[in-house]
Amino acid sequence: MRGPSHLPATVGPMKVTRARENVFELTLTGQELSALVAGARMALDIMERDPHAPDEAIELLRGVIGDYDKALARLKTPDGRPGRPSE
């Protein structure tokens, strides 16, 4: 498994802070965000094929990914281009 030493020098440490109970704020690069979302999408794909995966977990992950996709669609750069995190 590749660790942080293989990341480009421009990638800083991810920061997670607790804004309030059960609410977190993340500061991360587009590459880090893309990696987390890709992992979530892969996990959902695997869970949907697993007859033993809990339905509640599948629905929660579907909802989180759906909310992310909707928020990303609303995000635009100043020049009007889509606000994809890795761009």
Residue, then its C-alpha position, 0 to 999 in steps of 0.5 A: m500500500r502506498g503511503p503519504s511519502h508517495l504523494p506529491a509535495t504539494v499535498g499537505p496533511m488533511k485536517v479534521t476539526r469538530a465544528r459541533e457534536n456530530v459535525f466535522e469540517l475537513t480541509l483537504t486537497g482535491q486529490e484527497l477528496s477524490a480518493l475518499v469519494a472514489g473509495a466510497r463509490m467502490a465500497l457501495d458497488i461491493m456492498e450492493r453485490d453482497p447479500h449480507a451487507p446491511d440495507e441501512a448501510i447501503e442506503l446511508l452510503r447511497g445518500v451520502i454519495g448522492d448528496y455529494d454529487k448534488a453539492l458538486a453539481r452546484l459548485k462552479t469555479p469563478d469562470g463557470r467551469p464545473g468545480r471538480p475537486s481534482e481540477 
